[in-house]
Amino acid sequence: MRPWETLATALAPDGSTIELRRRGHELLIRAGGYDLMSSEDDRSSRALARLALAALGRPAQRVLVGGLGMGFTLRAALDGVGPDARVEVAELVPAVAEWNRGPLREVAGAPLLDPRAELYAGDVAEPMRAGAGRYDAILLDVDNGPDALAHEGNEGLYRAEGLLEAYRALRPGGVLAVWSFSDDRTFTRRCSAAGFDARVEAVPASRKGRGRHHYVWVAQRPSGR
């Protein structure tokens, strides 16, 4: 088996190292010693957007994506909205955006070049707090999920206050979708406690059919509230 080649490294705001690696045709992003995403495991990242927009049940005019990664969720969100919609993507690490304009540019079809895409350089919590009733959908793919964090600073997004901020940032009937490496029943209960109608779905992780699954929570703000 070929060894991994490190193409680039960067530091996250918490001081942990983020690496972009390549082995053959596969590209990999690692953070804090964890594998965060692979170019071969894009199905669940795309499903995050697809499930959220399907649950919305109306055309989305404004979508917020938390975490750029390799661009798969952003690409799927852009593919699922109309020509006049806007999709914001918040990315905390500038190097990840640079990689998406460089070695990762064509992995997801160069979504940052789409004129409907807006890059926000910072924490996704910031536009959520500033955007009361602004979004039709919020898609969070910022870490390994509620119970497998690579960066402790992301924990607040999955706790009660973070979920309430997401609720307030959504329009009535809007959808919060959250990606996770693993299932967590306590997170479903936290979504419900924040006022969402929540469910979790297991989705295939790999286009290679490796048998693994990731998980996507679809949490909808009721239409009347």
N, C-alpha and C positions, 0 to 999 in steps of 0.2 A: 504494500500500500504506500502511495506517495506521502511524504511528510507535508505538513501544513507550512505554507510560506506566509510570513507576516508582511503585509503590504504597507501598513501604516498604523501608528498608535497615537492616542490622544489621552488627555486627562479629563475626567468628568468633574463637575463642580465639587463633588465630595472628595476628590483626590484619587479616586480609583482609576485604573487604567482601562481604556477601551482599545480594542485591537480589531483591525480589519485583516482577515486571513483568506488565503486561497489554497485550494487543493484541486488540481485539475480544473474542471469547469465550475466547481462549487466555491462560493464565497460565504464567509462566516464572520459575524460580528460577535465578539466576546466582551463582557464587561464585568469587572470585579471577580474574575475567575469563572464566570458562568457563560455558557453559550446562550446568547440572546436570540439570534436568528440566523437562518441559513437560506441561501438562495434556492435550495432544494425543498424547503419546507414553507412554501408560500401560501398553501391552500387555506390554512386557518386565518392568516392575516387578511386575505381577500374576503373570507367568509364574515369577518368582523363587520365590514362595510355592507356586504350583501344582506346579511340578516337584519341589520339595523334599518336599512332603507326599505326593506320589504315590510318590516313591522310598522314603519311609519304610516304607510297606507296613503300617502299623499306626496306630491313632488317636493323634494327638499330644496329650499332656497339658500340655506346657510348651514354648513357642516363644520364641526371642529374635530380635528384628528390630533390626538395626543401621542407623539412619538413618530418620527419620520422613518426610522429604521432603514430598510432597503427600498422603501417606497411602495410596497405592495398594497397596504391599506389605503394610502392616498390615491393610488392608481384606481383601485376598485371603487372608491368613493366618487372620483371624477367620472368614471364610466357609468355610475348609477344616477347621476344628476343631469339636469338640463343645461343648455348652453348659456343661460343667464345666471346660474347658481354660482356660489362662491364656496370654496373649500379651504379653510385655514388649517395649517399643520404647524403645531408647536414642537420645536426641537430644542432641547436644552444644551446639547453639545454642538458647537459650531462645526467641528470636524466631520460630524455625520452628514451635515448638509453639504460640506465640501466633497465628501466621498460620493454623495448622490449626484453631484455635478461632474464627477471624475470617473473613477473605476466602477462605480455602481450605476452610472447614468442609464445604461440600456437594460439593466436587470429587470426593472418594472416599467420600461417604456418611457423613461424620462418624464415622470409626472411633474417635477418642479418647473418644467418648461410650459406646461399647460397654462394659458392665460387665466383660467378660473382658479388656480392655486395661489394661495398666499402663505408665505413662510413667516412664522413668528419665532424669533430667536429668543427662547426663554421657556419657563415652566408653564405647562398647559393650565395649571391652576390659576394663573394670572388672567388670561382671557375669560376663563370660566367665571371668576369673581366679578369681572368688569362687564359681563354680558348678560344681564338679567333679561330673560325671555328672548334672547337673541337667536338661539340655535334650534334647528329642527332635529339635529342629531349630534351627539358627542361620542366619539370613538376613541377609547383608551387602549393603547398598546405601548405602554411606557416601560414595562418591566416584565418579569416572568409571571406576574399575577398577584392576587391579594396575599397569598401565603408563601411566595417564593421570591422575595425581593432581592434584586442584585444591588439596589441603592436604597438605603434606609429612608432617604429623603422623600421617596415616592409613597411611603406608607400612608400619608395623610389623604391621598386621593381615594383610598379604599375604606377609610374610616367614616364614622357618622357625619362629621362636618364636611368632608370632601364630597360625600354623596349628596348632602343637602345643597352644597354649592352647585353641583351638577344639575340637580333638580330645578333650582332657581334659574339657571342659565338656559334651560330648555323652554320652548314654547309649550303650551298645553298640547298633549298628545305626542310630544317629542320623545326621542329614544336615546337612552344611554346604553352603549354597548361596550363591554369590557372583555379583553382577551386574557387568557390565563393558560399557563403550562399545565395546571392541575385543577381538579374540582375542589370546591370549598363551600360546604353547606352553610357555614356561618356567614359567608358573604351574601348568599341569597337572602338570608334573614335580615342582614343589614340593609340591603336594597329595599326590602319590603318595609322596614321600619322607617326609611326615609321617605316613603310615600309612593314608591314605584310598584307597578305590577311587573314582577320579575320572574324570569325563567332562565335556565342554563341549558346549553346544547353542547354535546360532544361533536366535534368536527374533525375530519381527517387532517392530520398534520402534514403529511408528505405527499408530493405528487408521485413518489416512487412506490407508494402502497406499502410502506413499511409496517403498517398496522397500528401505529401510534395515533393518539388523539390529543387534541388540545380542547379548550373549553371557552365558550363565548356566552357571557351573560347578556341578555336582552332585557333591559329594564325601561319600561315605558311610563312616562308621566301621564296620568289620566287626562282625558280630553277636557273634562270640566273643571280642572284645577290648574 
